[in-house]
Every structure is written in structure tokens, then in C-alpha cells.
Amino acid sequence: MQMSVEENKQVVRDYFSASAVGDLARLDQLIADDATRWMIPSTPFSGVANKAEMMAAFEAVSGASDEPFGNEVEHITAEDNRVSVTATSYLKLRSGKVYANQYHFLFFVENGKITSIKEYFDTAHFNEIFTPEEMAKLG
């Protein structure tokens, strides 16, 4: 079933809404079972991840804070099955550090599910906040 551009954008909006409240069950529904996520090089989460690895990363990062990992959508554009999003993130870790980054996401949506995500962000800031010691706490 081919979805409209507006329907694809809504799937991505739902993804960010679920992320904002830490709704892992909803994220699981929105992401296709064979989905992949590519993350810009130079972080412990970089490279290609499958759905299970994506969900584990959501859980790990959410576990580092008493609040969900929020991304605020700034701009969203779409064409065919691609949805492009610029967003800002904010997460105060239990350690007191604050992770606040700028992102560009490129989502691919098929039949109401996210099949692929590409993430671009400031890796220097990520590595400054998520040190090896901090990553060890994430499990």
C-alpha cells in the first residue's frame, strides 16, 4: 500500500512523539522489523544497526536519565517515501551532564512503517557527553 507524503510525515511525527515520552512500545510499532539505522561515524552507536540494536540504544539512552530522550522537530519535508527532519535534542543525564545536539534525520517509510533512518549530528558533542565511563553506565 503506497502511502501519501502527508501520511509518511505523520509516521515520522508519531516516532518523535513516542520518543518524547519514552514510549518504547509505540516506537517498536512504528519501526519495521527489518529496519536499519545508519548513524554518522565516530560514536559508540555509529554504523548500521538493525531494529533490535535500535531499540536497545533507545532503552540505554533513556536509562541514563530520569526523563525521555527528547527531539524537538524544527523542520520536516517529504517527497515520495522519504521524510527529512531537522531537530534539536535535549537530555539531562543522571550524572548532571546535559546532551543538547542538532540533528538531521532522513527517514524512509513504507506501508506506514519506518524502514530506514540516517542520522547526522555533532559527534564531538556526543563524545564529550557520552564518555566511555558514561557509556559503561548505559550497559
C-alpha positions, 0 to 999 in steps of 0.5 A: 500500500503506497502511502501519501507524503502527508501520511509518511510525515505523520509516521515520522511525527508519531516516532518523535512523539513516542520518543518524547515520552519514552514510549518504547512500545509505540516506537517498536510499532512504528519501526519495521522489523527489518529496519536499519539505522545508519548513524554518522561515524565516530560514536559508540552507536555509529554504523548500521544497526538493525531494529533490535540494536535500535531499540536497545540504544533507545532503552540505554539512552533513556536509562541514563536519565530520569526523563525521555530522550527528547527531539524537538522537530524544527523542520520536516519535508517529504517527497515520495517515501522519504521524510527529512527532519531537522531537530534539536535534542535535549537530555539531562543525564543522571550524572548532571551532564546535559546532551543538547545536539542538532540533528538531521534525520532522513527517514524512509517509510513504507506501508506506514512503517519506518524502514530506514533512518540516517542520522547526522549530528555533532559527534564531538558533542556526543563524545564529550557527553557520552564518555566511555565511563558514561557509556559503561553506565548505559550497559 
